[in-house]
Amino acid sequence: MARLILFNKPHGVLSQFTDKGTETKRQTLSDFVDVRGVYPAGRLDRDSEGLLLLTDDGKLQARIAEPKYTMPKTYLAQVEGEPDDSQLAQLAQGVTLKDGVTRPAQVALIPPPDLWDRDPPVRFRKTVPDSWIRLTITEGRNRQVRRMTAAVGLPTLRLVRWSIGPWSLDGLDLGTWREVDAHI
């Protein structure tokens, strides 16, 4: 039976088990997950936080990560500025990026979520307001959410992936993991 691990990745951690080719050692998955034979199903940028799925099953890995399967991924994004209806509508309809138009997304303005503190903290600016949005996408282009929010004039300050398909961070502390049923 396939193994599936949910990991709450901290900011600054690479979505891989080794860090080759750099003089300065950066934190990797091996600093947190001591399970052999599992690999990330998709990626989560070093400067993003939240849910990363690890599995030992190649078919499951593809089903989670490959855009053709349209598995929804929900992000909580702290953005610079206060989104207006037009900006939210653009995100919902799809945004034109250098690599084409994104698929439509589900988007909502939300109150600040109750999350762990980020290390390092997001820079606070007295003169520039920030807001939180929840964005659900069904593809996984490189830095897609950050590029989408920037394209509509709302640069992302903090990005937390909250869920992938049926799996979420509910009850999972930062830097911890748990094994779950791999059935989709």
C-alpha positions in Angstrom: 0.0 0.0 0.0 1.2 3.5 -0.9 2.6 5.7 1.9 1.4 9.3 2.0 2.9 11.9 4.4 1.5 15.4 5.1 4.3 17.8 6.1 3.8 21.4 7.3 6.9 23.0 5.6 8.3 26.0 7.3 9.5 29.1 5.4 13.1 28.7 4.2 13.0 24.9 3.9 13.8 23.4 0.5 11.3 20.9 -0.9 14.0 18.2 -1.4 16.0 16.0 0.9 19.5 17.2 -0.1 21.1 20.6 -0.8 23.8 20.1 -3.3 25.8 22.8 -5.1 25.7 25.6 -2.4 28.4 26.6 0.0 25.8 27.6 2.7 23.8 24.7 4.0 20.1 25.3 3.8 17.4 23.3 5.6 15.9 20.5 3.6 13.1 17.9 4.2 15.7 15.6 5.8 15.9 18.0 8.7 12.3 17.2 9.5 11.2 13.9 7.9 13.1 10.8 8.8 11.3 8.4 6.4 13.2 6.6 3.7 11.8 6.1 0.2 9.3 9.0 0.0 9.5 11.9 -2.3 7.6 15.2 -2.7 4.5 15.1 -4.8 5.0 18.6 -6.3 7.0 21.5 -5.0 6.6 24.3 -2.6 9.0 27.2 -3.0 11.6 27.8 -0.3 9.9 31.1 0.6 6.5 29.6 0.8 5.1 27.6 3.7 2.5 24.9 4.3 1.3 21.6 3.1 3.8 19.4 1.2 2.8 15.8 0.4 5.4 13.0 0.3 4.8 9.6 -1.1 6.6 6.4 -2.2 4.1 5.8 -5.0 4.9 7.2 -8.5 1.4 7.0 -9.7 0.0 8.8 -6.7 2.8 11.4 -7.0 1.7 12.1 -10.6 -2.0 12.2 -9.7 -1.2 14.8 -7.0 1.3 16.9 -9.0 0.4 16.7 -12.7 -1.8 19.6 -13.8 -3.8 17.3 -16.1 -5.5 15.8 -13.0 -6.6 19.3 -11.9 -6.3 18.5 -8.2 -7.3 21.6 -6.3 -4.6 23.4 -4.2 -5.7 26.1 -1.7 -3.4 28.8 -0.6 -3.7 31.6 2.0 -1.9 34.6 0.6 -1.1 37.8 2.5 -1.0 40.4 -0.2 0.2 44.0 -0.2 -2.8 46.3 -0.6 -6.6 45.9 -0.3 -8.1 43.9 -3.1 -11.1 45.4 -4.9 -13.8 43.5 -6.7 -12.1 44.0 -10.1 -8.8 42.4 -8.8 -10.7 39.5 -7.2 -12.7 39.0 -10.5 -9.5 38.9 -12.5 -8.0 36.2 -10.3 -11.2 34.2 -10.5 -11.5 34.4 -14.3 -7.8 33.6 -15.0 -4.8 35.9 -15.3 -2.5 36.3 -18.3 1.0 35.4 -17.4 4.1 35.2 -19.6 3.4 31.4 -20.0 -0.3 31.9 -20.9 -3.6 32.4 -19.2 -4.2 30.6 -15.9 -7.2 28.5 -15.4 -10.1 30.1 -13.5 -9.5 30.1 -9.7 -11.7 30.3 -6.7 -10.8 33.4 -4.7 -12.1 35.2 -1.6 -11.0 38.0 0.7 -10.6 36.5 4.2 -9.9 37.8 7.7 -6.3 37.3 8.8 -6.0 33.5 9.6 -4.8 32.2 12.9 -1.3 30.9 11.8 2.0 30.2 13.4 4.6 33.1 13.4 6.8 33.1 10.4 10.5 33.2 10.8 11.6 35.7 9.6 8.5 37.7 10.0 6.9 39.5 7.1 8.1 43.1 6.9 5.5 45.4 8.3 4.9 48.8 6.6 2.8 51.4 8.4 1.8 53.2 5.2 0.9 50.2 3.1 -2.1 48.0 4.1 -2.1 44.3 3.6 -4.9 41.8 3.3 -5.4 38.0 3.1 -7.1 36.1 0.3 -7.9 32.4 -0.1 -7.1 31.2 -3.6 -7.8 27.7 -5.0 -6.1 26.7 -8.2 -6.1 23.5 -10.3 -2.8 23.8 -12.0 0.7 24.2 -10.6 2.9 26.5 -12.6 6.2 27.7 -11.2 5.4 30.4 -8.5 1.9 30.6 -10.0 0.0 32.2 -7.1 2.7 34.8 -6.5 2.7 35.7 -10.3 -1.1 35.8 -10.4 -1.4 38.2 -7.4 1.4 40.4 -8.7 -0.2 40.5 -12.2 -3.4 42.1 -10.7 -1.4 44.6 -8.5 -1.4 42.6 -5.2 2.2 41.4 -4.6 2.3 38.4 -2.2 4.0 39.0 1.1 3.4 35.6 2.7 2.1 32.4 1.0 0.8 29.3 2.9 -0.5 26.3 1.0 -3.4 25.1 3.2 -4.7 22.1 1.3 -4.2 19.8 -1.7 -7.2 17.8 -2.8 -8.8 16.2 0.3 -5.7 16.8 2.6 -5.1 19.9 4.7 -3.0 21.3 7.4 -5.8 21.0 10.0 -4.1 19.9 13.3 -0.6 19.8 11.8 1.9 22.0 13.6 4.7 23.8 11.7 7.6 21.6 11.0 5.7 18.4 11.8 4.4 15.5 9.7 1.9 12.6 9.9 1.1 9.7 7.7 -2.4 9.4 6.3 -4.5 7.1 4.2 -3.3 7.5 0.6 -6.7 6.7 -1.0 -8.0 9.4 -3.3 
